[in-house]
Amino acid sequence: MTPAARLAAAIEVLAEIEGKKRPAPDALREWGQTHRFAGSGDRGAIGSLMFDALRRRASSAFLMGAETPRAILLGALRLSRNLSVEEIEKLADGSRFAIAPLSDDEKKRLESGSLAKAPPHVAGDYPEWLDAQFALAFGDDRWQEGMALAARAPLDLRVNTLKNNRDEVAKELSHLNAAPARWSPAGLRIELGSDGRQPPVTSEPSFLKGDFEVQDEGSQLASLFAGAEPGQQVLDLCAGAGGKTLALAAHMDNKGQLFAYDSDLRRLAPIHERLTRAGARNVQVRSPKGKQDVLSDLEVQMDLVLIDAPCTGTGVWRRHPDAKWRIRPGALEIRQREQSALLDDAARFVKPGGRLVYITCSILDAENGAQIRAFRERNSAFEIVSANEVVKALGENAMIFSRAAKLTGEGIQMTPRRTGTDGFFVSVLKKN
């Protein structure tokens, strides 16, 4: 397919997403199934265009003065890819399989349009109903935080120290220009090209051997800040597919006992294969069994209980840009209730002197600091460990990181703008 045909296809897929409110990956997959002539390179390029448009949907529509898929794609070419009007005209020349030529108004907007007078939620590309939440979290800087959340995410890897070290894995991935991450001692980062396509790292021999996992640096830091140590008894209460479970096992050096549980058996399913590949031998997976409490024997026994809480996912919009336009106020309320229930349930497993670690991939105080404040009102046995104390896990990078991240009375807030990671919140509490 020509670049012009790819642009036309991306507009077609975006129209499907907008019209039927479908998840972007589903719409792209269905388009590929009905257009078999498109190769993997074509589908990747179309997907990259589509996701760039979704990242900058509000600002692109503002720039172009219209909310049509065409307008949003054209605006994204200017805002996300910094293409000139001449370059965009070559993609919209009205030839076979291409979109119609640019109108005079479109040319004018692409040449001299500006976001200078755009309201914060438009300049920051997030839903208007979340503006009050963003203002509470970031004040006048909220549009800049939104812009960073609308940028492309790099590809981050966590080296599995149970099997290898970062220098060796970096050498194995030198052809991908894998470089040490800024903060995580086990992290590698691969910067993506101009088209935003990720290399197929899960096909690399070193991945198949279990030398690394794909994991955002913010998620790696959240696991590090939990402070799991060899020989401890640890419960990962919302283990899901096992990303943080694997990181915890590495921090524990396969010593002690790590229990991995998730209330959804389907989310838990991939963890078994991942544990085997990683060589994590100190993990016991506890699967849900109807109404049976399969964790009752762990009450008041754990040195550490980690909650990777379900949340709105506002902190990972770089990776799931379509999700931010589907989220509704009701979803936030549901997540808040789930988070409160999880905190209360987790408390029963922590032994005196043990720690409870609460993590979200959200930047909203309603899911982060507010949850911790409310939990402490309900449970006075827990005290918050100072964020400055928690970040000492980074060693010589602790001071620099503490200046970059947003440290509050409840915990640590990472964001793409501040720390170059996804938006993760971490709060560490100790039981008296």
Secondary structure, DSSP 8 states (H G I E B T S, - for coil): --HHHHHHHHHHHHHHHHHHT--HHHHHHHHHHH-TTS-HHHHHHHHHHHHHHHHTHHHHHHHHT--SHHHHHHHHHHHTS---HHHHHHH-S--TTS-----HHHHHHHHH---TT--HHHHTTS-GGGHHHHHHHHGGGHHHHHHHHTS---EEEEE-TTT--HHHHHHHTGGGT-EE-SS-TTEEEE---TT-----GGGSHHHHTTSEEE--HHHHHHHHHTT--TT-EEEETT-TTSHHHHHHHHHTTT-SEEEEE-S-HHHHTTHHHHHHHHT--SEEEE--BTTB-TTGGGTTTEEEEEEE-----GGGTTT-TTHHHH--HHHHHHHHHHHHHHHHHHGGGEEEEEEEEEEES---GGGTHHHHHHHHHH-TTEEE--HHHHGGGGGGGHHHHHHHSEE-SS-EE--HHHHSS---EEEEEEE-
